[in-house]
Amino acid sequence: MFSLRRFLWSKLYCFEIFQCLRAGITQKRQCRSAVFKRALKGLPLTIYGSGGQTRDFIYIDDLCNAILCGLDSGVGGEVFQIATFKENTVNRIAELVKEMVERDTDKSVEIVYEDKRAGEVTRSYSDISKAQSMIGYNPKIDLETGMAITWDWFKKYYDIGK
């Protein structure tokens, strides 16, 4: 969508505006860290539906790298999908959290299933080929590594460990 303010700002300050929108981030609770917080509080991890729904999770370092690639590229007026181009199930996220929390704490993590929510997207991932070819973006952190880094931060921040 055209924005006069953005257009004038970019012309005034002689640079192209690179705007990044992350597909699929619509609610705070979709964040991986929120899942760790629930598990640490002893709350069950609730999955709506079968858990076979897929999402294209991206680690923050890759998102920041994509923004830098866009800024460095000099490309303007384009829209890019920024993600990993890899589908992971909601079940996989819950399993990783359960495995990490139970391994490193005395907590037992319960995964519960509830009815599928109306309008639930069953498959979501992004085609990043345009970002790869035009701005040189390539994600480097896979789901397991990103989850492990996030968990390591939680362990340090919350002084967690057996």
C-alpha angles and dihedrals in degrees: 000000000000115000117192091199092053091045094050092044091053092048094045094050096034100236137105119249114236112199122189124197118184112220115230100020101121104132133036091231090067089072115107093228091061089060091055090049091054092049092049091051089054092248119141120254103243119210118189111216124353096323089240090112111118132222134181103233118195128196115233094242090059091048091051090047090053091053091050091048089053094048093047094046097067088222113142137179095032133119119220133188108228115199138093102274087233125115119219125181124240086236090060091056091050092047092051092049092047092049095049097043095046092046095052104032139038090248125114114217119214122202113204129187125216132180117294112266119243111264094015112164109232099194128028130165136132133237105229097180093109091053090046094052101037104037103016096245117165122165115231106183117076123205097263093049093046092049091048092050090048092048092048088055091050092050091052096041095046095034093240126171143111 
